[in-house]
Amino acid sequence: MDYRLLGASDLRVSAVCLGTMTFGQQNSEAEAHAQLDLALDSGVNFIDAAEMYPVPARRETSGRTESIVGSWLKSRPRDQVVVATKVAGPGRSMEWIRGGPLALDRDNIRAAVEGSLARLQTDYIDLYQIHWPARNQPMFGQWRFDPAAERDATPIYEQLVALAELVAEGKIRYIGLSNEHPWGLMRFQQVADELGLPRVVSVQNAYNLLNRVFEQSLAEVCFREQVSLLPYSVLAFGHLTGKYLEGRSGSGRITLFPAFAQRYDKPGVEPAVQAYAELAADLGMSPAALAIAFVARRPLVGSTILGATSVAQLTENLAAARWVLDDETLARIDAIHLRHTNPAP
């Protein structure tokens, strides 16, 4: 397993991060612990969760993922595991979290951290991330900014001051963002520099063969501001395994939870998936392995978030992350990308 420093922090993280959003919904506590054990035994020292997990978010299961991670973490050497989690932002109907409505003001951020610490059974969180911005911006499959959707939001400087207090208290070590755009990341860094507050060290965004929007502008910001990308949805909710080319059935996440489909229900997705699947077959590898191997070695990636619903699937995903694609293969991937550019941003 390779290890890298996350952004400008001193967090030394494995090149693979275990995503946990299925824990407590598609995976039982025992199944989740088996995945965590396998990941740790394979050299993975980085775990990503969120206060709203598991997904889909429901009142009955809210916070269960962190509790499952916490029951495993309490019997492990804490300093050998890098734990990341997230505070839910406003604008989504989850009034059961912190009593709702959700916000990113000082009281809400503090309450979220205290709740996560209790569920994780730990005294500190290594990387604390804003799950999505408070302000109006396109996200979760929306593909353009809508000025008409503008809304009141907690200013970035207030969010950063609240997070800085928690850093000073030792409850969180570093700050990250998620589902963020270039303006937001730059504004966080600017405010941090102006006020002498902690800078952002990572951004967790969707990044895969169907969505390489990161490369167009956010990549430059991350490079110049010393911020690592934590790519999620590497398999595009299972599309890049090729399993939906023949229709939707079985236990796939989109089949079980149709609301997830909207992000990838776009006309350019199927022909792009077909092209990548044909390339994978020509290379003698699975479509999933090609998708994971591509993301895992991209510039600016700090750690690739891989989730699974079984130990067998996680074993395959970890093996795929170790593949190194040669220049010819990368050129063939780029050729497909130029024909099927970002069909699911």
Rosetta blueprint (number, residue, H / E / L):
1 M L
2 D L
3 Y E
4 R E
5 L E
6 L L
7 G L
8 A L
9 S L
10 D L
11 L L
12 R E
13 V E
14 S E
15 A L
16 V E
17 C E
18 L E
19 G E
20 T L
21 M L
22 T L
23 F E
24 G L
25 Q L
26 Q L
27 N E
28 S L
29 E H
30 A H
31 E H
32 A H
33 H H
34 A H
35 Q H
36 L H
37 D H
38 L H
39 A H
40 L H
41 D H
42 S L
43 G L
44 V L
45 N L
46 F E
47 I E
48 D E
49 A L
50 A L
51 E L
52 M L
53 Y L
54 P L
55 V L
56 P L
57 A L
58 R L
59 R L
60 E L
61 T L
62 S L
63 G L
64 R H
65 T H
66 E H
67 S H
68 I H
69 V H
70 G H
71 S H
72 W H
73 L H
74 K L
75 S L
76 R L
77 P L
78 R H
79 D H
80 Q H
81 V L
82 V E
83 V E
84 A E
85 T E
86 K E
87 V E
88 A L
89 G L
90 P L
91 G L
92 R L
93 S L
94 M L
95 E L
96 W L
97 I H
98 R H
99 G H
100 G L
101 P L
102 L L
103 A L
104 L L
105 D L
106 R H
107 D H
108 N H
109 I H
110 R H
111 A H
112 A H
113 V H
114 E H
115 G H
116 S H
117 L H
118 A H
119 R H
120 L H
121 Q L
122 T L
123 D L
124 Y L
125 I E
126 D E
127 L E
128 Y E
129 Q E
130 I E
131 H L
132 W L
133 P L
134 A L
135 R L
136 N L
137 Q L
138 P L
139 M L
140 F L
141 G L
142 Q L
143 W L
144 R L
145 F L
146 D L
147 P H
148 A H
149 A H
150 E L
151 R L
152 D L
153 A L
154 T L
155 P L
156 I H
157 Y H
158 E H
159 Q H
160 L H
161 V H
162 A H
163 L H
164 A H
165 E H
166 L H
167 V H
168 A H
169 E L
170 G L
171 K L
172 I E
173 R E
174 Y E
175 I E
176 G E
177 L E
178 S E
179 N L
180 E L
181 H L
182 P H
183 W H
184 G H
185 L H
186 M H
187 R H
188 F H
189 Q H
190 Q H
191 V H
192 A H
193 D H
194 E H
195 L H
196 G L
197 L L
198 P L
199 R L
200 V E
201 V E
202 S E
203 V E
204 Q E
205 N L
206 A E
207 Y L
208 N E
209 L L
210 L L
211 N E
212 R L
213 V H
214 F H
215 E H
216 Q H
217 S L
218 L H
219 A H
220 E H
221 V H
222 C H
223 F H
224 R H
225 E H
226 Q L
227 V L
228 S E
229 L E
230 L L
231 P L
232 Y E
233 S L
234 V L
235 L L
236 A L
237 F L
238 G L
239 H H
240 L H
241 T H
242 G L
243 K L
244 Y L
245 L L
246 E L
247 G L
248 R L
249 S L
250 G L
251 S L
252 G L
253 R H
254 I H
255 T H
256 L H
257 F L
258 P H
259 A H
260 F H
261 A H
262 Q H
263 R H
264 Y L
265 D L
266 K L
267 P L
268 G L
269 V H
270 E H
271 P H
272 A H
273 V H
274 Q H
275 A H
276 Y H
277 A H
278 E H
279 L H
280 A H
281 A H
282 D H
283 L H
284 G L
285 M L
286 S L
287 P H
288 A H
289 A H
290 L H
291 A H
292 I H
293 A H
294 F H
295 V H
296 A H
297 R L
298 R L
299 P L
300 L L
301 V E
302 G L
303 S L
304 T E
305 I E
306 L E
307 G L
308 A L
309 T L
310 S L
311 V H
312 A H
313 Q H
314 L H
315 T H
316 E H
317 N H
318 L H
319 A H
320 A H
321 A L
322 R L
323 W L
324 V L
325 L L
326 D L
327 D H
328 E H
329 T H
330 L H
331 A H
332 R H
333 I H
334 D H
335 A H
336 I H
337 H H
338 L H
339 R H
340 H L
341 T L
342 N L
343 P L
344 A L
345 P L
